[in-house]
Amino acid sequence: MTPMTTPPPAPVPARMLSARVWAAPAAAFAAFGGLVGWRVVHNAIGGGVGAIFGALFAFLAVQLLVMILRLVNPRMDRDGISKAAATGLLMLLPFAALALVAELLLGWNASQAFASAALVTACGAVGAEVGRRGGGGLRSVLVPAVIAFLLSTAWVLLSILAGRIWS
């Protein structure tokens, strides 16, 4: 007689992205937003408000990126795209660290440049990960590039608007 074994539970598709996908972008853009608020208002309140808006921007940007990648890669499973996004978006963290060092230690006004470069690099890394995991060839490169351009432009315009409101 063979012992009864239970089959492993089926994976439950996540409606929302898990924290592993948006935690790194939220931390990076909290730093970028905090630097914008700190530079404009020169106090902890401005930096805190900027960090909150930066984290909110990152959360919405990641949702948009993953949603569009799921639309253009219908054959790939949702979890595969989320894992690819989580891996690629880790590229935001070194740029956030460089921006913090440049602004706080060196006195440069370079957080916008670091934020734009971070978005382009991270979206490119996400596209490479999606392609490596079996996503569409050209779509895996072009779609994240267009999204990176749009997100970078949106971030710069929103931070300029915030600077005008706060000052």
Stockholm file with secondary structure:
# STOCKHOLM 1.0

chainA/1-167         MTPMTTPPPAPVPARMLSARVWAAPAAAFAAFGGLVGWRVVHNAIGGGVGAIFGALFAFLAVQLLVMILRLVNPRMDRDGISKAAATGLLMLLPFAALALVAELLLGWNASQAFASAALVTACGAVGAEVGRRGGGGLRSVLVPAVIAFLLSTAWVLLSILAGRIWS
#=GR chainA/1-167 SS CCCCCCCCCCCCCCSSCCHHHHHHHHHHHHHHHHHHHHHHHCSHHHHHHHHHHHHHHHHHHHHHHHHHHHHHCTTSCHHHHHHHHHHHGGGHHHHHHHHHIIIIISCCCCHHHHHHHHHHHHHHHHHHHHHHTTCCHHHHHHHHHHHHHHHHHHHHHHHHHHHHHHC
#=GC SS_cons         CCCCCCCCCCCCCCSSCCHHHHHHHHHHHHHHHHHHHHHHHCSHHHHHHHHHHHHHHHHHHHHHHHHHHHHHCTTSCHHHHHHHHHHHGGGHHHHHHHHHIIIIISCCCCHHHHHHHHHHHHHHHHHHHHHHTTCCHHHHHHHHHHHHHHHHHHHHHHHHHHHHHHC
//
